[in-house]
């Protein structure tokens, strides 16, 4: 998607604080962190929202990478939260499916 911010980050057109990348996902530090550790994990395939994703394998892969990044890259052994905002009413600001990993402190609910 040519005008998608996250697609431009994946392509390397916009710099980011990359923490992980493989053939399917790209993960980077959030520029407005809500916790000491706040990383976004995005599939390289453009899907606007979770509600637009009709591929259960893509959702499963995304959640598997979230787990891997949290456990193996970010070392969030004490725990973490995973958030996926869906559409404007759910707080989504960039319309490219992504998961937030938040950790590094006890998070209020």
N, C-alpha and C positions, 0 to 999 in steps of 0.2 A: 504494500500500500504506500504509494509515493509521499503522501503528506502525513503519515503516521510518525509521531515522535519516537515511539519505541522501535519501529522498523528502521528509522534513521540511526538509532543507537546501535542496533544489531549490525547494520551495514558499516558502522565505523564513521559515519558522517557527523555524528555528535559525540563528543567525549563523555565518558562515564567512569565511575569507580568500579570497574569490573571485579567481581569476586569469583566468578565461575563461568565457564562456557563449555558446551559440548555441541554435538551435531544437532541437538533438538532444542536446547534452551540457552538463554543468556541471563546471568544474574549480576546485579549491580547495586551499589549503595543508593538509598533514597536520598534525594537532595534536601528534603525536609523531614528528617527522621523524627519519629514519634517515640523512639526508645533508643537506648545506647547502641543496640544492633537493629538496623532496619534495612532489609535487603529486599529488592523486587526480583522475582523470578518470572521470566516471560518466555513463552514458546516462540521459536523462530517463525513458525507458521502464524500468519496474521489471522486472528479471530477477534472480532470486536469486543464481545462480552461472553461471560460464561453461558448466558442464555442463548447465545448464537452458536455454541459449540455442540454439534450433533455427533461428535466423535468421542465415545467413552475412552478409547485408547489414549487419546491426546490428554484428557483430563487425568487419567491414571498415571501417565508418564509425567505430567506436570507435578502431581502430588508426590510421586516417587523422587523426583529431583529436588523438590522442596525438602523432603526428609533427608536426602543425601547431603545437600548443602548445609542444612541446619546441624546435622550430626558430624559430618566429616570435614567441612570447610570452616564453618563458623564456631564449632565446638560448643554448642548450646546445650550442654549436658544437664544444666539445671532446669531446662524447659524453654519453651517458646510458644508463640501464638502465630497462627496462619490466618490471614484475612484475604478474602476475595470480594472486592466491592463490585456490585453489578448495577450498571446504568447510573444515570444522574441521581436518581432518588436513593440509591444505595451508596452514593459517595464516589462513584467512579469518575475520574477526571481525564484519564487517557484511555481512549477506546481501542485498546489492544489488551486482550486477556492477560492478567498478571496476578500473581500471588505475593502478598507481603509476608515476610518473615520478621517478627518482632521479638526481641529478647534482650538479655543482658541485665535485666532487673525483674523483680516481681511486678507483674502487670495487673493493674486494677481492671475489673470487668464492668 
